[in-house]
Amino acid sequence: MTTADLAAARRPRTVLGDLPPGALARDTALVLAAAALTGLAAQISVPLPGTPVPVTGQTFAVLLTGAALGGPRAALAMLTYLLAGIAGLPWFADGQSGTDSPTFGYLLGFVAAATAVGALARRGGDRTPARTAATMLAGTAILYAVGLPYLMASLHVGPGTALHLGFTPFLAGDALKIVLAAGLLPAAWRLLGAHR
């Protein structure tokens, strides 16, 4: 192990959200801002024919939140988003709220995905394009792992139909989001001079 490797191993593991000064005020502001960003991104919603699942900006906001805030803050931000929407704030896709949508499983998946992406980012999973792409792919897989079974149960359809309704139409968009994140996050670290 080289001297640089030892120094990197001893350095605290950070995410972008750790860089602003402060603690409680910073964390509160970051959590509320991330929840609001997710709510705004949900309003970028394009319905697709033949499926109740729209194309939205939510998943991109969720994945970026995870990487930028780290697991605990990202989980809290997604819980804030979720609970406010359940309570009636109309900031789910298309201004919806509550739990009666067949896409609600994806919203539940936001918490798990953001937490996992945050944990990976804290271990350097957002520092290079390749690692960022792998981190975002893992987060996306978690979203589907939670969202698709809920969609199946809600619509009373089998796995093949659920994949056709809630997975296949979104692969190109997911790939684009992963490519964007793989460019944005490492670039942010370079700009901040904290690449490793």
N, C-alpha and C positions, 0 to 999 in steps of 0.2 A: 504494500500500500504506500503510495507516495505521500509526501508532506501535504500537498494540495488536497488529496483525498481525506487525510486525517482532519485537516482544517474544515473541510466541507461537512464531515461527519459530526464535528463538534458544534457547528453553527446551528442556531435555532432554526427549526423548520417553520417557514412563514408562508403565508398566502398574501395576495395583494391587499386584502382587508386589514392585515396587521400593520401596514406601513403608516397610516395616518396616526398622529399622536392621540393620546387619551385612552380610556378604557371603556367605562360604562357608557358614557355619552357617545363615543365613537361606535361602539357595538350596537347600541340602540338605534342610532341613525342609520347604520348600515343595514340592519335587519328590516327596519321600516321602509327604507329606500328600495331594498331588494323585493319586498312584498309588493310595493307599489309598481315597480318596474314589471314584475310578472303580471300584475293586473292590467297595466297598460299594454303589454305585449299580447295579452289575451284578446284585446280588441282588434288586433291585426288578425282577422279571421276570414278565411276564404272557404265557403262551403264547397264540398265536392259532391257531384251527383252520385246517388246510390249508396252513400254512407252518412251516418250521423256524426262522424268525426270530422271536424273541419281542420284545415291547415291553419295553424296559428303561430305566433311568435313566442308563445309561452315556453315551449321546450328549450328554445335557445336561451331565454332569460333564466330558466331553472339551471341549466348546465353552467352558464356563466356565473350565476350566483354561487353555485357550489364551489367552482374553482376560485373565485375571488374572495369569498368569505371564509372558506374552510367548513368542515362538517358541522360543528355545533351551531354556528351562526346561520349557516345556510338552512339547516333543519328548522331552526326557529323562524326564519323568514318564510319558509314554505308553510309551516304550521300557522303562522300569522295570516298568510294569504288564504289558506284553506279554511281556517276557522271564521275569518271575516266573511268569506263567501258563503259558508254554511249559515252564518247568522243573518244573511240577507244582503250584504253588500254586492251590488251587481257588477262584479269584475271578473267573473269567469268568462269564457269565450262567448261572444255575442251578447254581452251584458247579462248573462244568466247568473243565478245564485242557487243555493240549496244543494240537495243531494240526489235529485230525481233524474239526472241525465245519465244516459248509458256511457258517457265519457268520464264519469266521476272517478273511475278507477285510475285513469291517467293522473288526475289531480292527487289522488292518494300516493301514486308513484313518485310525484314530485318530491315528497319529503325524503323518501329512500334514495332517490337518484341524486338529489342535491347533497345529501349526507355522504354518499359514497364518492361522488366527484370531489367534494371538499377534502375527504380523507386522502384521496389519491393526489390531489394538488398539494397538500401539505407535505407529501413525500416527493415532491418535484414533478408530479404528473402534468404540470402546466408550463414547464420551462422550455421544452423544445417542441417543434411541430409534431414529431412522431409520438412523443409521450402524450402531448395534448390530445391528439387524434385518438389514441388508445383510451385515454381517460374519458373523453366524450362518448366514445363508442360504448364503454362500460355503462355510463350513465343512461344512455339511450336504451340499452338492453334492459336495464332495470325498469325504466318507464313502461316498456312493452310487457315485461314480465308481470307487472302489477295491473296495467291497463287492459290487456287482452282478456284475461280470465273474467274480469269484472264485466267487460263488454259482452262476452259469451253468456254469462249468467243473466245480465240485464235484458239481452235481446233473445235469449233462449235459442242460441245458435251453436253449431259445432265449431271445432277448431279451424276447419278450412274456411268456413264463412267468416269467422272472426278475423282471420288473417287477411282475407280479401277486403273486409270492411275497415279494419283498424291497423293494418301494418303495411301491406304491399303498396298502397297509393302514396305512402309517406317516405319511402326509401330514398328517393332522389332529394327531397327536401332535407331529410336527416343528413344525408351525405354533404349537402351544401353547408348546413349548420356546423358540421364537424370540421370541414375545411376552413370556414370562417374563424371558428374558435382556434384552430391550429395555427392560424396566422396572427390573430389578435392577442392571445394571451402571452406567447413568447415575446412578441413585439413589445407588449406592455412592460414585461420584466426587463427587456433590453433598454427601453427608454428610462426606466427607473434606476438603471445601473446595478441591478441586483440579479443578474442572469443565473448565477449558480448559488 
